[in-house]
Amino acid sequence: MSLQRFVAFAGALLVALCARAADISDSPVILVAKPEVGDFYRNTVLFARPLAGGRHVGFIVNRPTEATLAQLFPDHAPSQKVTQRVFLGGPLHVEALFAVVHDTQSPGGRTLPLAKDMFLVLDGATIDRVIEQNPSHARFYAGLVFWEPGELESELERGVWYVIDHDANLVFRGSTDGLWEELVTRSTRVIL
C-alpha cells in the first residue's frame, strides 16, 4: 500500500470536518484519563483542540505501537530512515497516517493548526515531505480522536479527564513511559 493512498481519504474527511476550524485562540489542552477510566482510554494522555461548532479533534500522546514507518511503508525509501515508532492516535481512522509537526511555521499542504507550535498534517504529499526533510520534528499517528459537538464537555462534566494546559514538550517527549502516572500525580496535587 502506498503512503499517498494510506492518508488520502482520511485527510479529505478531516479537512471537510475542520474546514471552519475555531480560532487558534481557543485553547488546546492536554487531557489525562482519571485512574477509574477503563477500556480504550485507560492510562492515556490526549491532546485535544477545539474546532468550530463545538467539535474537538485530538490524539493519544502516550500509546506507541510496535510499528515503524519502515515497516508500514517498505517501498518508501525515506521512511526506512525514520526509527521512531508510530503512535496509536485514537480509535478513528486507524488505517490512516497523520503527522503532527512541532514548529511555529506550517509545513504547507493540507494542515490544521493545533497550537501556536503544532500542526496536524493531513495529506500524503506533505507527510512525505515531512518524512523526507524533517522527521525529527514530527510524530506520526495511526488514527485520531474526534468529539462531536458537546461530547467532550459532557465527558468533562462527568469527570473523566484531568485537564492541563497544552505543552508541546509533553506531546513530543522522547519517551512516553511513565507520562500518564506523572501527569496524574501532578493533577491530583493541584486539586489537593
ZIRAUR-V441688 format. One record per residue. N is the residue number from 1. RES is the residue in three letters. OMEGA is omega in radians with two decimals (* if undefined). NEAR is the number of other C-alpha atoms within 10 Angstrom. D_LAST is the distance of its C-alpha to the last C-alpha in Angstrom with 1 decimal. Layout:
N,RES,OMEGA,NEAR,D_LAST
N,RES,OMEGA,NEAR,D_LAST
//
This chain:
1,MET,-3.11,9,50.8
2,SER,3.09,12,50.6
3,LEU,-3.14,21,47.5
4,GLN,-3.11,15,48.8
5,ARG,-3.08,13,49.2
6,PHE,-3.07,18,45.8
7,VAL,-2.98,22,43.9
8,ALA,-3.03,16,46.4
9,PHE,-3.12,16,45.7
10,ALA,3.10,22,41.9
11,GLY,3.13,20,42.2
12,ALA,3.13,14,44.5
13,LEU,-3.09,13,42.2
14,LEU,3.08,17,39.1
15,VAL,3.12,16,41.1
16,ALA,-3.14,10,42.4
17,LEU,-3.03,15,38.9
18,CYS,-3.02,18,37.5
19,ALA,3.12,12,40.6
20,ARG,-3.13,11,38.9
21,ALA,3.10,20,35.5
22,ALA,3.08,18,33.1
23,ASP,-3.10,11,33.1
24,ILE,3.09,15,31.2
25,SER,2.99,9,29.2
26,ASP,-2.91,14,27.3
27,SER,2.93,15,24.4
28,PRO,-3.10,22,24.2
29,VAL,2.96,19,20.8
30,ILE,3.11,25,19.5
31,LEU,3.14,25,18.4
32,VAL,-3.12,27,16.6
33,ALA,3.08,22,17.6
34,LYS,-3.05,22,15.0
35,PRO,-3.11,15,16.0
36,GLU,3.13,10,18.0
37,VAL,-3.11,15,20.1
38,GLY,3.07,12,23.5
39,ASP,-2.98,7,27.0
40,PHE,-3.03,9,27.7
41,TYR,3.12,16,24.2
42,ARG,3.06,14,22.6
43,ASN,-3.12,20,20.7
44,THR,2.99,22,21.7
45,VAL,-3.11,28,20.7
46,LEU,2.90,24,22.7
47,PHE,3.09,26,23.9
48,ALA,3.13,24,24.7
49,ARG,3.12,23,26.8
50,PRO,3.04,24,28.0
51,LEU,3.10,23,31.7
52,ALA,3.03,15,34.0
53,GLY,3.11,13,34.1
54,GLY,3.08,15,30.5
55,ARG,3.05,20,30.9
56,HIS,3.06,23,28.7
57,VAL,3.12,20,29.8
58,GLY,-3.13,23,28.0
59,PHE,3.11,29,28.1
60,ILE,-3.06,25,26.3
61,VAL,-2.93,26,25.5
62,ASN,3.12,24,25.2
63,ARG,3.09,20,28.2
64,PRO,3.05,20,31.3
65,THR,3.05,14,34.4
66,GLU,-3.04,11,37.3
67,ALA,3.00,14,39.5
68,THR,3.07,20,40.6
69,LEU,3.14,21,42.5
70,ALA,3.12,19,45.5
71,GLN,-3.13,14,45.4
72,LEU,-3.06,17,44.8
73,PHE,-3.06,16,47.6
74,PRO,-3.13,15,50.2
75,ASP,-3.13,13,52.8
76,HIS,-3.02,16,50.7
77,ALA,-3.14,12,51.4
78,PRO,3.12,18,48.5
79,SER,-3.13,20,46.0
80,GLN,-3.10,16,47.5
81,LYS,-3.11,14,46.1
82,VAL,-3.05,17,42.4
83,THR,-3.12,13,40.8
84,GLN,3.12,19,37.2
85,ARG,3.03,18,36.3
86,VAL,3.13,24,36.0
87,PHE,2.98,24,32.6
88,LEU,-3.06,23,32.2
89,GLY,-3.13,27,30.9
90,GLY,-3.05,21,30.7
91,PRO,-3.11,16,32.7
92,LEU,3.06,15,35.1
93,HIS,3.13,17,38.2
94,VAL,3.09,16,37.6
95,GLU,-3.13,13,41.3
96,ALA,3.12,21,40.7
97,LEU,3.07,30,39.6
98,PHE,3.03,28,37.5
99,ALA,3.00,25,36.8
100,VAL,-3.05,24,33.8
101,VAL,3.11,27,35.0
102,HIS,-3.11,23,33.0
103,ASP,3.07,15,35.1
104,THR,3.11,12,35.3
105,GLN,3.11,12,38.7
106,SER,3.06,18,39.5
107,PRO,3.13,19,41.6
108,GLY,-3.13,15,43.8
109,GLY,3.10,14,45.0
110,ARG,3.13,19,42.9
111,THR,3.06,22,39.4
112,LEU,3.08,20,36.4
113,PRO,3.12,20,34.2
114,LEU,3.13,25,30.6
115,ALA,-3.11,22,29.2
116,LYS,-3.09,16,30.9
117,ASP,-3.13,14,31.2
118,MET,3.10,22,31.6
119,PHE,3.04,23,34.4
120,LEU,-3.13,23,35.0
121,VAL,-3.00,27,38.6
122,LEU,-3.05,26,40.4
123,ASP,-3.07,27,44.1
124,GLY,-3.12,25,45.8
125,ALA,-3.14,17,47.9
126,THR,3.06,18,44.9
127,ILE,3.07,29,43.0
128,ASP,-3.11,18,46.2
129,ARG,3.10,15,46.3
130,VAL,3.13,22,42.7
131,ILE,-3.08,24,43.6
132,GLU,-2.96,14,46.8
133,GLN,-3.01,11,45.6
134,ASN,-3.09,13,41.9
135,PRO,-3.13,21,40.1
136,SER,3.09,14,37.9
137,HIS,-3.12,15,36.1
138,ALA,2.98,22,35.6
139,ARG,-3.04,22,33.9
140,PHE,-3.04,24,35.8
141,TYR,2.94,25,34.5
142,ALA,3.14,22,36.3
143,GLY,3.13,22,35.0
144,LEU,3.09,21,32.2
145,VAL,3.12,18,29.9
146,PHE,3.11,20,31.0
147,TRP,3.04,17,29.4
148,GLU,-3.13,13,31.8
149,PRO,3.10,15,31.2
150,GLY,-3.06,13,28.2
151,GLU,3.14,14,27.3
152,LEU,3.10,20,24.1
153,GLU,3.11,15,23.0
154,SER,3.11,11,23.5
155,GLU,3.13,11,21.5
156,LEU,3.10,14,18.5
157,GLU,3.11,10,19.0
158,ARG,3.09,9,19.1
159,GLY,-3.11,13,15.7
160,VAL,-2.99,19,17.6
161,TRP,2.77,22,16.0
162,TYR,-3.12,19,13.1
163,VAL,3.06,20,14.8
164,ILE,-3.14,15,15.1
165,ASP,3.09,11,17.9
166,HIS,3.08,17,21.2
167,ASP,-3.12,14,22.1
168,ALA,3.11,16,25.6
169,ASN,3.06,9,25.0
170,LEU,-3.11,17,22.8
171,VAL,-3.06,21,25.5
172,PHE,3.13,18,28.3
173,ARG,-3.11,13,26.7
174,GLY,3.09,9,29.6
175,SER,3.12,10,28.0
176,THR,3.07,15,25.3
177,ASP,3.10,12,25.0
178,GLY,-3.10,10,21.5
179,LEU,-3.13,18,20.2
180,TRP,-3.13,22,18.3
181,GLU,3.13,15,16.6
182,GLU,-3.09,10,15.7
183,LEU,3.04,21,14.3
184,VAL,3.12,19,12.3
185,THR,3.12,11,10.7
186,ARG,-3.11,13,10.2
187,SER,-3.13,16,8.9
188,THR,3.05,11,6.3
189,ARG,-3.12,9,5.2
190,VAL,-3.10,8,5.6
191,ILE,-3.11,7,3.8
192,LEU,*,5,0.0
//
